[in-house]
Every structure is written in C-alpha cells, then in structure tokens.
Amino acid sequence: MLRANPMYEEQYLLGTAIARPLISQKLIETAKKYKADAIAHGSTGKGNDQIRFELSAYALNPKIKIIAPWREWNLNSRTKLLNYAKQNKIDFPSSKKMSHHTLWMQIYYISLMREKF
C-alpha cells in the first residue's frame, strides 16, 4: 500500500489509514496514564477514519468513552471550528488557504478535551 502511494481525491494519502490504530493505541495509553475515562477524535464522518479510531480503541479498552465532536457537537465544519477557537481564545496559526488535513486539525480535539474536562 505504501509503495503504491494511493491518494483519495488526489490530495489525501491513504497511507494515513494505517496510522489510525497506532494513534488509537497512543490515545488509550495516554488515557490510562492520566486515569482518563474518555478519548476524542476529530474524524468528520466522511470516510472510515472514525471506524478505524473507534474499533481499534475499543479493542484495546472496551470501557473507554469516545467523544466524536463532529458527530456529537455542532462543530461540523472548518468555519465552526475556527469560530469556536476564536470565541474560546484558543490561539494557533491559521490561514484561509490552510488545508483541513493539518496537524492542528488532527490534534485539536485532543487538546480541547484536556482544557474542557
């Protein structure tokens, strides 16, 4: 898969799908370290990422609560995320041309969850 360099919509590397279980593993390890009963992910629900995150997390800890803001909260667009960050004084480098597949967008919910809970 990695040698084929597969792309979704000619811009999103499908190799990232392989990383989802590893990210889940690290989320579960971090939750255990801090005695947290929940983790969060920022998957939009458009693709299979939410399934990859959630099934791999449940496989490692069936009792973990998973928070999925794009599904559960009214933060289901980049504009809403940026407005929320601005209203809550969450500072980060931003640009209108910035891709939605940025590191910030991937870790945003994890950081936000720490601040809120």
C-alpha positions as CSV (number, residue, x, y, z in Angstrom):
1,M,0.0,0.0,0.0
2,L,2.7,2.5,0.9
3,R,4.7,1.8,-2.3
4,A,1.6,2.4,-4.4
5,N,1.2,5.9,-2.9
6,P,-2.6,5.7,-3.1
7,M,-4.5,9.0,-2.8
8,Y,-8.1,9.9,-2.0
9,E,-9.5,12.8,-4.1
10,E,-5.9,13.3,-5.3
11,Q,-4.9,15.0,-2.1
12,Y,-5.2,12.7,0.9
13,L,-2.7,10.0,1.4
14,L,-4.5,6.7,2.1
15,G,-1.4,5.6,4.0
16,T,-2.8,7.5,6.9
17,A,-5.4,4.8,7.4
18,I,-2.6,2.6,8.7
19,A,-1.7,5.2,11.3
20,R,-5.2,5.3,12.9
21,P,-4.8,2.1,15.0
22,L,-1.4,3.4,16.2
23,I,-2.9,6.8,17.1
24,S,-5.7,4.9,19.0
25,Q,-3.1,2.9,20.9
26,K,-1.3,6.1,22.0
27,L,-4.7,7.7,23.0
28,I,-5.5,4.6,25.1
29,E,-2.0,4.6,26.7
30,T,-2.3,8.3,27.5
31,A,-5.8,7.9,28.9
32,K,-4.5,5.2,31.1
33,K,-1.6,7.3,32.2
34,Y,-3.8,10.2,33.2
35,K,-6.6,7.9,34.5
36,A,-9.0,9.4,31.9
37,D,-12.2,7.6,31.1
38,A,-12.6,9.1,27.6
39,I,-10.7,9.9,24.5
40,A,-11.7,12.0,21.5
41,H,-11.0,12.1,17.8
42,G,-11.7,14.7,15.1
43,S,-12.9,12.4,12.3
44,T,-15.6,14.1,10.2
45,G,-17.6,11.0,9.4
46,K,-17.0,11.4,5.7
47,G,-14.6,8.4,5.5
48,N,-13.7,5.4,7.5
49,D,-11.4,7.1,10.0
50,Q,-14.0,7.3,12.7
51,I,-14.5,3.5,12.4
52,R,-10.7,2.9,12.5
53,F,-10.2,5.0,15.5
54,E,-13.2,3.7,17.5
55,L,-12.8,0.0,16.8
56,S,-9.1,0.0,17.5
57,A,-9.7,1.9,20.7
58,Y,-12.5,-0.4,21.8
59,A,-10.3,-3.4,21.1
60,L,-7.7,-2.0,23.5
61,N,-10.1,-0.8,26.1
62,P,-13.8,-1.8,25.7
63,K,-14.8,0.5,28.5
64,I,-13.3,3.7,27.1
65,K,-15.8,6.5,26.2
66,I,-15.2,8.0,22.8
67,I,-16.1,11.6,22.1
68,A,-16.6,12.5,18.4
69,P,-17.3,16.2,18.2
70,W,-18.1,16.2,14.5
71,R,-20.9,13.7,15.2
72,E,-22.0,14.9,18.7
73,W,-21.5,18.6,18.8
74,N,-22.3,21.4,16.4
75,L,-18.7,21.7,15.2
76,N,-19.0,20.0,11.8
77,S,-17.2,22.5,9.6
78,R,-13.9,24.2,9.4
79,T,-15.6,27.6,9.8
80,K,-17.4,26.5,13.0
81,L,-14.1,25.1,14.4
82,L,-12.3,28.3,13.7
83,N,-15.1,30.4,15.2
84,Y,-15.1,28.1,18.3
85,A,-11.4,28.5,18.7
86,K,-11.6,32.3,18.4
87,Q,-14.5,32.6,20.9
88,N,-12.6,30.4,23.4
89,K,-9.3,32.2,22.9
90,I,-7.6,29.0,21.5
91,D,-4.6,30.5,19.6
92,F,-3.0,28.8,16.7
93,P,-1.5,29.7,13.3
94,S,-4.3,29.9,10.7
95,S,-4.9,30.7,7.1
96,K,-8.0,30.6,4.9
97,K,-5.9,28.5,2.4
98,M,-4.8,26.1,5.1
99,S,-5.6,22.5,4.3
100,H,-8.1,20.8,6.6
101,H,-5.6,17.9,6.9
102,T,-3.2,19.7,9.1
103,L,-1.6,18.5,12.3
104,W,-3.6,21.2,14.2
105,M,-6.9,19.8,13.0
106,Q,-5.8,16.3,13.9
107,I,-4.8,17.2,17.5
108,Y,-7.3,20.0,18.1
109,Y,-9.9,17.8,19.8
110,I,-7.4,16.1,22.0
111,S,-6.1,19.4,23.3
112,L,-9.6,20.8,23.6
113,M,-10.8,17.9,25.6
114,R,-7.9,18.4,28.1
115,E,-9.0,22.0,28.5
116,K,-12.7,21.3,28.9
117,F,-12.6,18.3,31.2
